[in-house]
Each structure stands twice: as structure tokens, then as C-alpha cells.
Amino acid sequence: QDTIYILTTAKNVKHLKPLGDHDPDSSNGPKLELLTANKADSNEANNQIIIKALKSSKRGKRVGHVEKRPAPKGQMASFNTALKESGLELVDISLGLGVTLSCKDKDAIAAIGKASDISTNVLR
């Protein structure tokens, strides 16, 4: 609830580190916990850290995920396996996420209209 966990490569951790370097007690948003991927144990330790955090947040029974396409092999596959074994319920949030992302403000609608006009003129 107050921490965002990101599991990624050492190179990406180095790039993301400045985002997490703020005082967690301040009102600058949630704490950023960067976890470095570990191929040696297939990220088992990192997966357990994330699952423990999921179980301790709010009621800790459901995890939202996007079920549109199969998970890639490697890092995500080992996490999905650990998640299924954890007993947490997976809930597909594709529809709700799509509806949320489809909302546009006046400026976005105007930009889409301009892009449409330009495309029409270019293709004539």
C-alpha cells in the first residue's frame, strides 16, 4: 500500500535508483523498492519478497493482472508460478484497465481530432 516493488535487471536498477532516493516519511508518494533480478535462483527470493508484501497489504487475498497474452518465459514465468502457489486469487483487470485508459480529457480529444485531420490531408 505504501511501497512499489520493481523487479528488474541490475542495469535498470541503476537507472531507476534516483526515483527511489527520497524520504519515505515525506508526502512525495510511496516508497520505491528496487529488486535486482537473480538468475541463479530464478528470482525465488525476490518473488517471496513481493508475495509477502502482497499478502500483507490490505486484505492480501487478490492480485489484479492483465490476462491478454501468455506470460513470457524467464523472470515473469517464475513469478507467475510462485504467485499461483501462494494461494492468492488472480483477478483479470483487463476490462477495467482498458476503460480507465480510454478516458480522454478535452485536450487529448482535440489532439486526436487534429491528428485525424492531418492524416486525412496527407493521404489525399
C-alpha positions in Angstrom: 0.0 0.0 0.0 2.9 2.4 0.7 5.6 0.7 -1.4 6.0 0.0 -5.1 8.2 -3.1 -5.8 10.1 -3.3 -9.1 12.0 -6.4 -10.1 14.4 -5.7 -12.9 18.0 -6.1 -14.1 20.9 -4.5 -12.4 21.3 -2.1 -15.3 17.7 -0.9 -14.9 18.0 -0.7 -11.1 20.9 1.7 -11.7 18.7 3.9 -13.9 15.7 3.8 -11.6 17.7 4.4 -8.4 17.2 8.2 -8.4 13.4 7.7 -8.3 13.7 5.8 -5.1 16.0 8.2 -3.4 13.5 10.3 -1.4 12.5 10.4 2.2 9.8 7.7 2.6 8.3 9.7 5.5 7.7 12.7 3.3 4.5 13.2 1.2 6.3 12.6 -2.1 4.4 9.4 -2.7 5.1 5.8 -2.0 8.5 4.2 -1.3 10.2 2.6 -4.3 11.7 -0.8 -3.6 14.1 -1.9 -6.4 14.8 -5.6 -6.5 17.7 -6.8 -8.7 16.9 -9.9 -10.8 18.8 -13.0 -9.8 19.1 -15.7 -12.4 20.9 -18.1 -10.1 17.8 -18.8 -8.0 15.2 -17.9 -10.7 14.3 -14.9 -8.6 12.8 -17.1 -5.9 13.9 -14.8 -3.1 12.6 -11.7 -4.9 9.4 -13.5 -5.7 8.9 -14.3 -2.0 9.5 -10.7 -1.0 6.9 -9.5 -3.4 4.3 -12.2 -2.4 4.9 -11.4 1.2 4.2 -7.7 0.5 1.1 -8.6 -1.5 -0.3 -10.8 1.4 0.4 -8.1 4.0 -1.3 -5.3 2.0 -5.0 -4.6 2.8 -6.7 -8.0 2.9 -3.9 -9.7 0.9 -6.2 -12.2 -1.0 -6.4 -10.9 -4.6 -3.9 -9.8 -7.2 -5.0 -7.9 -10.3 -3.3 -8.9 -13.5 -3.8 -8.5 -17.3 -4.7 -11.8 -18.9 -4.5 -10.8 -22.5 -1.4 -12.7 -23.6 0.7 -15.5 -22.2 3.5 -14.6 -19.9 7.0 -14.7 -21.4 9.5 -17.2 -20.2 12.1 -16.4 -17.6 11.5 -13.8 -14.9 7.8 -13.4 -15.3 7.2 -17.2 -15.7 8.9 -17.9 -12.4 6.9 -15.1 -10.7 3.6 -16.4 -12.1 4.4 -19.9 -10.8 5.2 -18.5 -7.3 2.1 -16.4 -7.4 -0.2 -19.4 -8.2 1.5 -21.4 -5.5 1.0 -18.6 -2.9 -2.8 -19.1 -2.7 -3.6 -15.6 -3.8 -6.5 -15.2 -6.1 -5.7 -13.8 -9.6 -8.3 -11.4 -10.9 -8.3 -10.2 -14.5 -8.3 -6.4 -14.6 -8.1 -6.0 -18.4 -11.6 -4.6 -18.9 -11.3 -2.1 -16.0 -7.8 -1.0 -17.1 -9.0 -0.6 -20.7 -11.9 1.6 -19.7 -9.6 3.7 -17.4 -7.1 4.2 -20.2 -9.8 5.0 -22.8 -10.9 8.1 -20.8 -9.7 11.3 -22.5 -9.7 14.9 -21.5 -10.6 17.8 -23.8 -7.0 18.4 -24.8 -6.5 14.7 -25.7 -9.7 14.6 -27.8 -8.6 17.8 -29.6 -5.2 16.3 -30.3 -6.8 13.1 -31.7 -9.0 15.2 -33.9 -6.0 17.2 -35.2 -4.1 14.0 -35.9 -7.1 12.7 -37.8 -7.3 15.8 -39.9 -3.6 15.7 -40.7 -3.7 12.0 -41.6 -6.7 12.7 -43.9 -4.9 15.5 -45.7 -1.7 13.6 -46.1 -3.5 10.5 -47.6 -5.4 12.6 -50.2 
